[in-house]
Structures are given as structure tokens and as C-alpha cells.
Amino acid sequence: MTLNTTLRTFSNTSTNPILRLGRYQFHCHSNPLLQSHAVALNSKTLLRDTDPPIAQQLFDQSPIRDLKQPNRLPFGSFSNEQSQEALHHFVSICRSGLSPDELSMCYVLDHCAGSSDGTVGEQVHCQCVKCGFVHHVSVGNSVVDMYMKTGNVRDGRRVFDEMGDKNVVSWNSLLTGYSLNGFNDQVWELFCQMQVEGYRPNYYTVSTVIPALAKLSVVAVGMQTHAMVVKLGFEAEKLVCNSLISMLSKSGMLRGARAIFYGMENKDSVSWNSMIAGHVINGQDLEAFEVFNKMQLAGAKPTSATFASVIKSCANLKELGLLRVLHCKTLKSGFSAHQKILTTLMVALTKCKEMDDAFSLFSLMDGVQSVVSWTAMISGYLQNGGTDQAVNLFSQMRGEGVKPNHFTYSAILTVQHVAFISEIHAEVIKTNYEKSSSVGTALLDAYVKIGIIDDAVKVFELIEVKDVIAWSAMLAGYAQAGETEEAAKIFHQLTKEGIKPNEFTFCSIINACTAPTASVEQGKQFHAYAIKLRLHNALCVSSSLVTMYAKRGNIDSAHEVFKRQKERDLVSWNSMISGYAQHGQAKKALEVFEEMQKQKLQVDAITFIGVISACTHAGLVEKGQNYFNAMINDHHVNPTMEHYSCMIDLYSRAGMMEKAVDIINGMPFPPAATVWRIVLAASRVHHNIELGKLAAEKIIALEPEDSAAYVLLSNMYAAAGNWQEKVNVRKLMDKRKVKKEPGYSWIEVKNKTYSFLAGDLSHPLSDHIYSKLSELNTRLRDAGYQPDTNYVFHDIEDEQKETILSHHSERLAIAFGLIATVPGIPLQIVKNLRVCGDCHSFIKLVSLIEQRYIVVRDSNRFHHFKEGLCSCGDYW
């Protein structure tokens, strides 16, 4: 007779002996057979060796269970695979009124932590409180661990703080939870607090703290931790050594990582993988392969993580042959179906521009393709110019029911097409990704790149947790739009909210300061702040500083930053060449270019735009022509519209109009309005009315709302004395409702910008300004100055023309600068139009008699006036 049959047979008798199953007690009926079976069941050996189903049946079929005894059977008996069934038993025990013991509570809490079931975990916590186990240290530790592993850091910390007794395991649970949930910056503080309170860390504590520090890349603290490991005697612990190798590698301290690695007597696969990954992280791909070879010679078996690292090295080195060898090795090692390895191989092939092979590998994963592999393939096409294939693959992915994640959306949003971005934006809203930091930032960046700043701002405001990348992207948007004030506001707002700017943040805000309307001092202030945070030497920051100083009229400071750069990219060199060109220092611009040639640096299309522009501003026609030919023949750079525009400008300024027209006729594409504007401006200077009329007609046909073409043509007729034709042009402007852009100038004094129109009377100090102008005119006449009334295109008396000339906006700005600043302070003026010839002569003489250094930036270039001379050499 089986036990179950015996229990059923004697279920209705009145006697009540006790059947014990471990610590469980069942009131049984008086029967010799059952009593003898009960004695057998009470043996510890039987309980340990009983099959889980039999133990479960014994428990389930007992008629009465003693409520006074703690309960452990369902949890001590079941295997890990049956943990869910064990949880169901726990619930039934609690409902029947039995009280589980503390070890059972720990088991259930561990199950909740492992399955990330926070809801059940909270209920178990309530049961712990009800049963009086909340102050038991092992139960408390399990509760803390459960909350941390289910992402509830706040409640986990609250339980920890309320624990009466703590041990090192308690602290380990807390530290692991903070590290697991990304609160790495607080891990070190808690680690220090643990020791202050008298708890000695064990090797597990240290191996938990080290990875958190690795993610923060805190070099100084990492070194302290390393010293503590030695002090505590954990330097021989394999787990600690592996963590140290990873931390030191991620902090850029590869020498220290190598010392620990080669000092280890017993290395496991994690040790080898950490060292290989460390070399890859630090850009030492060849060294990574060296360690990989040593690993195989040492007899250590490569794991999936090993292959993932060395395949990344192949991708970085663009070593396609070696990549194919590694692919064979992965197959031989049994990783032919390993999705992570296949995806890593696919990414490596895309980086080697082997898109067909990458797609073949992707196709082999048919049926098991995850969102990661889809995203990798889409990103590969985008990086290799296959926008259409990427969009088609994205559509196919959705058609097959694979939901895009934040990486997918971030990748596909690099497609710069207005309609497509709007479509993806709608889908992002629908899938609730709009508030995500990564997707929100990608979406905002997409709108910035297509020039829709208003939508970018709306997306930015919806991002719930804005990281430094999101702030930097918004700054870059305002910089691109030339909205310096808005960019400055965003920068100050991010610092108020405790976000620490990085090099890309400074790059964006400094680029915003290059706008003509930006404050000169603002850029200097951000430069100072970058120095304070020790980010001024970052390549992107220093390159932006070179550009900013060059565009803001301080070419000497630009050169100083350029000279101090420890490393230079193409942006730095190009900015310096273009800067010198815009400031009329052609010789220095060409010297920088020749230095590039000596260093055998790669040049691009932008480099030659700067070089030819330098020749244009200095009248170096032959040199400019030679550089243009060298660009095509020696450097194999195909000329763009900008290059042809530079050549047309080169010939036009020199009065070689026929050559300029030949260039236009020989271009492989139709000339843009910019080209005809160059011809029109040169035609006015060289009094070529017929060509000027042709150029004006072309501009008006291409851009009928552009007032500059009408004005220049009108002025040409006026200069030639053809007043009737001038009137006709003005009538045409009125008929087409084209308004002339007013000429205005602005000057910055004591961090405030003041703007002036011609004949402006709005400034509070107008009387003083005009009084100063009158004084200057008198002094200049005494020095031999005679106004050139040819620059006034009105049919009026010469006296009236002189009055109009004397009230030009740049003169008002200079007069204000002279009375608002102390003698000797340089003045910097910006004008939206080209400075007229008479004002140019006027400013030269003012710089002499007032002994002031005056910089004027007009629509064409910078003019540096000093001691009666201009940097342009009167050629502009």
C-alpha cells in the first residue's frame, strides 16, 4: 500500500498522532502502518532524497497542517526549474495560515529578484513584515536585493536605512543595486560611507565598486581603489583582478591594466577578454590581436565575447582578409548560429564597405533576426550611402512585425527628407518614444539639419530626461540658425540644471558665437569657461575657437589658438586659411597651405575655396589660376559651383571680365545667382554697363525678390549719368513690390550692441554723435580729405551728396565708438552691405588722426584700418 492510499484510508479516524516531514507537522490517525511511515519520513535522509513530486504530494494531501510550526518544505524541495511552482506553493501556504520561516522568505525574494517581478516582491515584503522577519538581517538583505534588481532603488534604499542590523552582504546588495541601476556616481560615496561605519569590504564588494568606477572613467578614484585592493589583500583574487583590468582600460590606464593582467597566475576567459577589450577601447587594435594570439597559445578557449572584440578590431583596421579568417574561426568554434557574433560580423563587413556580404550574412539569419540585427543592417546602408536600401529595409522590418527600438529610430532619422522625418515622427509619438532622450535627440537633430528649428525646439521640450547630448544638439541647432542669444540662453539653462558641458557642448556654443550679430565678448567668455573645465584643448573645441576668432575679426587670437593646438584636424587648417583670406592676409593664408603640403596632409574642396579666395582678395590672378588647376589635376578634387564662383570673382575683381564670362560659359552646370552677383558687382566697379545689365537680368530671373540686383543696376545707371534708366529700374522695383534692404552697421561697447541706419537719429546720444562727425569732417578736410560724391547715386547737388555720405551708418557707428570708449581701445564695426569707397577713405584717415585700430567687417571681407592704411591694400 502506498503512503497516499494509507493517508486516504485512515483519514476519518479519531486519533491524532503527528507525521513530521522535515519541520512540517501533520496530525495523523492512530495506525501502526502510518506511524511507522511517519517515523521514516521524519528522517533527514528521506527528506533530502525524496523526489520533489512525492514531497509535494505529501504536503498537498495532508489533512491538517500545524499552524504553529514554520514552513519550509515547498522551497527546500523544488529545483530551480520548478521555482514558479514553488512560488504557487508559497502563496497557498500563506493563504492557509502557515508561517514560512526566514529561509523560505529569502528563497522567494531571490526568485522575485531573478525574475524581475517587483509586484510579487512587494507582496512578499509585506508578508515579511506581517511575520516579523523584517528585522532579520538575511531577510532584510534579500528585500534590498529584490528591490534593487527590480529597479526600485528608492524603496531598496529605504529598507536598507531602516535595517537594525547590517553586515557586509547588506552593503554589497546596496552597492550592486546602485551600480546595476546606473547610479555609478553614488557607488563610491556609499563605499566610503560603508568603511566609515566600520564595515570591512570583502573581495565581492570591491569587484562591485570597480565596474561602477569604470563606467565613470574616474582615473583618480580608480587609482585609490587599486591601492585599497592591495591594502586589503585582494590583489590575487581573480574576480577583483578582472574588474580592475576593465576599469583601468576604460579609464585609459592601459599600462596598469596590462601589469595586473600579466601578473595574474591563473587567468580565466574573462581575464583574457577584459584585456583584449581594453586594447580595442583604447584604439590599440593590433595589440588586441597580439593578446588574442597569446590566449590561444595559452590554451584558453575563445568565447563569444572574445570573438566580438577581435572582430571589432578588424572593422577598425578595415582588414577584410583577417575578418574572413575570423569568420571561419567562429564557425569552427561552434558560433555559426550565435546571433551576437553574426551581428558583430555583419557590422564589421559594413564598415569594410562589403554591403553585399553583410546582407548575405543578414539573410542567413532569416527567422531569427532580432531588432539588433535589423538596426545594424539599416545603419550599415546609411553609413555607406545606401539611403534607399535603408528606408526599404526599415519598411520591411516593420512589415515582418519587428518593432523598432530607440537605436533603430536614432539611425533611420539621419535620412534628411522632410516628408520621411514627419512620418517617422508620427510613428515615434505612436510608440511613445518621443520622450526618450536618444530618440528625441535624434529627432531634434533631424529637424535641425533640414532647417526646421521651431519643430526641433518642440521636440526638445518634450524630452523628459535631457542629457548633455540633447542640450548640445539644441545648441547646434541654434548655432546653425545664427540665433546666438537663444543658444546662450540654452547654455546657461543647462548649467543651472546641473548638466556638465562636454567638448561637444562647447563646440556648439562657440560656433553660435561666429554669427555676425553675436557679441564679441561672448565668445571669449565661453573660451574662458572651456579653459576652466579643461576642455579648451579638445580638438573640436580648439578648431571651433580658431573659426570663431577668425570670423569675429580677431585673426591674431585665431592664429594663437591654432599655434597651441596639440593636434589639428582639417577643420583647423581650413579655418586658418579661410580666416587669413577673409582678413586680406593672402601671404599668410598661402603659407599655411604650403605647410599642409609639406606635412603631406589630405586637403579637400573647402581647402581650395580658402586658397583661391586668398588669391582673389590680394589680386594674385596667376597664382589663383595655378591652384585651381592643381586642385583638379594633382589633388583630383572636382570643382563645385563654389570653386567656379571663386575663379569668376578672381578674374572679375582684376577687371578680366572676358575670362570671367569664359568660365561661366565653360561650367558643367548652369550658373547660380551668386555667380551673376559677382559679375554685376564687378561690372559696376569697372563701368561695364552692358555686362552688368545682363547679370542683373539673370539674377532677377532666378531670384525676382532679390533687391540687390535692382539696386546695383540702378546705381550703375546713376554712375553713368543715365538717370532715366535708373528711374525705370526703381519703378520696376515698386511694381514688383521689391523693397531695398537698408544698410545698417552695429558696434559692441561694454557688452552691449548698438545698431545704426544711415542718417539715424534714434540713439539717445545722437547730438554727441553728429557733433563728433562734424569735428572729424573738419579735421579730415584740414588733412586733405575730399568726399567722393560719385558714391551717392542721386541726381542732387554735390553739397547734399556730401551730407548723405557723412551720415552713412558705419560713420555713425565709428563716431559713437570714439565717444563711448577711452582712447586707444580698438573699435570693431559690422556692416550688412559693402563699404563704399568714400567711407573706406574716411575710415583710413580716422584711424590715423584718432590713433585707433578699427576693424570693419562688411558683406565681403574684413578691413583692418591702422595708421591710415587698410589691410586690403585698397583692393576689394
Protein Blocks (a to p, Z undefined) as FASTA:
>chain_A
ZZklmmmmmmmbmbdcdddehjaccdddddfklmmmmmmmmpmklmmmpcfklmmmmmmm
pmbdcfkbccfklmmmpcfklmmmmmmmmmmmmmnopacdfklmmmmmmmmmmnopaklm
mmmmmmmmmnopmmpmklmmmmmmmmmmnopamlmmmmmmmpmbdcfklmmmmmmmmmmn
opamlmmmmmmmmmmnopacdfklmmmmmmmmmmnopaklmmmmmmmmmmnopmmpmklm
mmmmmmmmmnopamlmmmmmmmpmbdcfklmmmmmmmmmmnopaklmmmmmmmmmmnopa
cdfklmmmmmmmmmmnopaklmmmmmmmmmmnopmmgmklmmmmmmmmmmnopaklmmmm
mmmmgojacfklmmmmmmmmmmnopamlmmmmmmmmmmnopacdfklmmmmmmpccfklm
mmmmmmmmmnopmmpmklmmmmmmmmmmnopaklmmmmmmmpmbacfklmmmmmmmmmmn
opaklmmmmmmmmmmnopacdfklmmmmmmmmmpmkbcfklmmmmmmmmmmnopmmpmkl
mmmmmmmmmmnopamlmmmmmmmpmbdcfklmmmmmmmmmmnopamlmmmmmmmmmmnop
acdfklmmmmmmmmmmnopaklmmmmmmmmmmmnopacdfklmmmmmmmmmmnopamlmm
mmmmmpcbdcdfklmmmmmmmmmmnopaklmmmmmmmmmmmmmmlmklmmmmmmmmmmno
paklmmmmmmmmmmnopacddddddddeehiacdddehiakbfklmmmmmmmmmmmmmmm
mnopacdfklpccdcdfklmmmmmmmgfklmmmmmmmmmpcehiacddddfbdcdfklmm
mmmmmmmmnopacddddfkbccddeehiafklopZZ
